[in-house]
């Protein structure tokens, strides 16, 4: 799992980063400019967002970026006004007012995130260890193959368009990506994770629409 912490107060930022680094890879930044650079370079499992940053309003940043992110988003702020809370909940997955204990914050995060280990059709993805096994045997995936599989695992039974998958895995910086990149990646995953790749049971094609991960064994 990968966490992005956006918090301008250095002591709190370091405290959060140290605490969550026990179970996740953590990037901690103190400004929206740094946050923008971070999400352009990587997909995060979770984003913890303060609202009052030195270079702008966290809610405005979230409104711009939320449609482009697959991350779960938790707002962590001292602002407890009803209006801001409602605005935050409309955009984020949770809204927590600080000060808050780390244990309570961890419990709130646990409610947002899927179980670390999930299995479909004999394929097990461990998002903490970032490993994949098939029929109990470890499977070697490239970084992009893992990100693609993790994104599919996070949305079981949901039809995901080619555009959604390309944006989530390759094209977060709006860089040009060839259309067959996704086709090749899906083919490679099927070769590694399907008993009969030509008759896939895990990653299904919906002609003219995209793909979905079959969450029904």
Secondary structure, DSSP 8 states (H G I E B T S, - for coil): -EEEEE-S-HHHHHHHHHHHTTTSEEEEESSHHHHHHHHHH---SEEEE-SEETTEEHHHHHHHHGGG--SEEEEEES---HHHHHHHHHHSSEEEESS--HHHHHHHHHHHS--SEEEETTEEEETTTTEEEETTEE----HHHHHHHHHHHHTTT--EEHHHHHHHHT-TT-----THHHHHHHHHHHHHH-SSGGG-SSEEEETTTEEEE----
